[in-house]
Amino acid sequence: HIERSHPSPLLPLSILLSRPTLLSSLAQLLFMASRWAVLYYTPIYMLSVRGASPSVAGTILIPTNAGFALGGLVVGSVHIRRTDRPYWTACVVSLGIFTLSLWALSRLVTATSPLAGVVVGVVVNGFATGAAITYSLPHMLALLPPESHPLATGVLSTFRGFAGSFGTALGGGIFTRTLRNALTEGFARLEGGLTEERKKLVEVLLGSPASVWDGRVVRNVMEREVAVGGYEGALRGVLGAAALVGVVIVGLQAATGWTGYLERKPGN
């Protein structure tokens, strides 16, 4: 209310609610939240499904972060030459590739998938992320009057900053619920059913992906198969959900507009 009625607001609502600023910011919020699905859950995949040690599991982030850096560098050095023109097609294409890579990863996070395929998937996801981030800012600024650029840039950065907590909270809820149901149903189908000991095992597995391959926790092959299958299903579920969100992201980005401010300005 204060910002709306004050004669000199810190953030004029005309900037915040303008189509380029609002839709770009929402797209970036969901985009970076979906990116966290890769950053957070691919190491869990390595731990729980592949049986890697914690130090080795974390190395899966090296190729995706390398792709992220490469995407930004390539786009910034090769393609972006002007800040007064929109990059509508480039934004939509890079976000589309990002979404497809999430869908591919949701199919690949199994025990039998070739590890090379997972590595390629995270590299492509990282590259598309770097490219989309690099394109999104000049695209938004090209759609807005120059005097609004400092504030609009701050709004976009703020929405991106929310994405980490938003993405981990939303993804964590999907992941935990899916994993709990899969483990409970899987253990119930084994000989002896869902005993008290197995109920405790469910809680341990929910809190520690590495315990799937700990012989002191999971003591027989059948229980380990249930645990691995539960993690596979939960990982596929959260990455698949992120891919669906990616479709929404592409739609939001596409709706920001494609005609630059200078092109719309009378006399041009």
N, C-alpha and C positions, 0 to 999 in steps of 0.2 A: 504494500500500500504506500509506504514512504517513497520507494523508488518511482512509483507511478505518479505521485502528486508533487514530488519535490521539483522545483524549477531547474535544478542542475543535478540530476541523479548520477550516481557512480556508473550505473549500467542502464542506459535508456532502453526501455522495453521495445522500442522500435528496432533496435539492433538485435536484441535477444530473440524477438519473435519474427524477425525477417526470415523468409523461407530458406535462403542459403545458409544462414547462421544456425537456425534451429535444426534443420534436417541434417546438415553436415555434422553438427555436434551429436545428435542422436545416433547417426550412423557410426561415428567414431566411438561412441560409448559402447555400443553393441559389438562393434568390430574388435576393439581391444579386449573386451570381455571374452569374446570367442577365442581370441588369440591365447588367452590364459588357459584355455582347455588344452592346448598343445604344450605350453610351458609347464603346466602343473601335472598333467596326467600321462604324458609320454614317459617321464622317469618312473612313475608308478607302474606303467606297463612293463618296463624293463625289470623292475623289482619283482612284481607279482607273477607275471606270465612267463617271462624269460628266465627268471631266477638269477638275475645279475646281482652283484654286490652293490651296495649304495654308491661307492665311488665310481663304478663302471656305469651304473644306471644314469648318473648325472651327465655322463658324456654325450648322451643323446641330444642334449641341448646345444652342444658345440656346432653341429651342422646347421641346426635351424637358426641359431644366432648369426652364424656366418652368412647364411642366405639372407637374413634380415639386413645385415650391413651391406652386402653386395647389391641387394635390390635398391636400397636408397642411393648408393653411390652411382650405380648404372643409370638410374632414372635421372638423378640430379645432374650428371655430367653429360649424358647423351641426348636427352629429350627435352628437358625443361630449359627453355631459353628466354621466355617472356613471362612476366607476372600479370600482364593485363589481358591474357586470353584464358578462357576456361579449358580445363582438361577433362571434359565430361566423359568421353570415350575411354580414355586411359584409366580414369577412376573406376568406371563400371567394369572394365575388363580385368583390372588387377584384383578388384574385390570378387569378381566371378571366379577367377583362378583360385583365390584364397578359399572360397566356399567349396569348390570342387576338391581342393586338397584336403579339407576337413572331412568331406564325404569319403574320399579314398582312404584316409587314415582310419575312419570308423570301420572300414572293411578289412584293414590290414592288421589291427591290433589283436591278433590271435597267436596261439602258440606255434601254428604251422606255417604262418606267413613268412616269406623270406625277409630277413632283417634288412637286406639291401633295399627292399621296397619301402620299408618304414623310413629308412634314412632319406631316400629320395623324396618321400612324402613330406617329411619335416623341412627339408631344404626348400622345396617348392613353396610350402606354406610360409617359411621365413622370407623368401624372396618376394612373394606377393605382398606380405605385410609391409616390408620396407618400401616397396613401390607405391602401395596404396597410401601409406602415411605421407610420403613425399609428394604425391600428386594432390592429396586432399586440401592441403593448405593453400597453394596457389590457385587451385580451382575455386575455392570459396571466396578468396580475396578478389578474384577477377569478377565475381558476380556482385560485389558490394562497392559502394562509393568509397574512395580512398580515405576519407576522414573517419570512417568506421573501422578501418583495418586494425588499429591497435586493440580496441575493445573486442572485436570479433575473434582475433587471435587468442586473446586471453580466455574467452568463453570456450573455444575449441580445446585449448589445453586443459581447462578445468574439467570438461566432460571426459577427456582421455584419462585424467588422473583418477576419476571415480571408477574407471573400468576394472582395475585390479580387484578391489574389494567386491564390486558388483558381480564380476565374473566368477570369482572363487566361491562366493556365497551361493549363487544360483547353481553353478556346476556341482558344488559340493552336495547340495540337497538332492539333485538328480542322481549323482553317483552313489551316495550313501544309501538312499532308499532302494535303488535298483540292486546294489550289492547285497544288502541285508535280505531282501526278498529271495534273491537267487541262492544265497547260502542256506537260508532257512529251509527253502523248498528242497534244495539238493540234499541236505543232510537228512531231511525227513524221509527221503526215498531210499536211503541206505538201510542196510540190515541193522536193526536195533532202533531205527527211527531217530527222532530229535531228542536225544537224552539231555540231561542237565549239563553233562560234560560238553556236549556239542553246542549247546546254547552259549556256554562260556567261550567256546572256540569261535563262534560267530563274532562275539564282541572283540576278541583278540584280533581276528582277521580284519575286522573293520578298522581297527586302529593301527595296524602294522602290515603293510603289503609284503614286507620282507619275511614275515612269519610263515607265509605260504610254503617256503622252502626250508623252514627250520624243522628238523626232525624231532625236536623236543616239543614242538607245538602241534604240528600235523604229523601224526604217527603212522599213517598207512596210506597206501596208494589211492584208495577210493576217495578218502577225504581230501587228498591233495587234488585229485581230478575235479572234485566239486569246487574247491577253492579257486583253482585256476579258471575253471569255466565261469564261476561267479564274477571274477575280476574281468574276464574277457567281455562278458555281457554288459557289465557296468561301464567299462571303458568305451565299448561300442555305442552304448546308449548316450553317454555324455558328449562324445564327439559327433554322433549323429544329430543330437539336439543343437549343437553348435553349428552344424552345417545348415540346419533349418533356419536358425537365426541369421545365417549368412545370406539366405534368400531375402529376408526382410532388409538386411543391410544394403544389399544391391538395390532394392526398390527405393529405399530412403535416399541413397546417394543419387540415383537416377532422377529423383524428383527435385533435387536441389536446383536444377535448371542448367541450361547449356548456352545461353546468350549472355555475354559479358556486359558489365555495367556500361562500359564505354560504347559498346555497340547499341545499347538501348537509349543512351543519352541523346536528346534532341540535337540535331546538327551533325551527327555522325552517320 
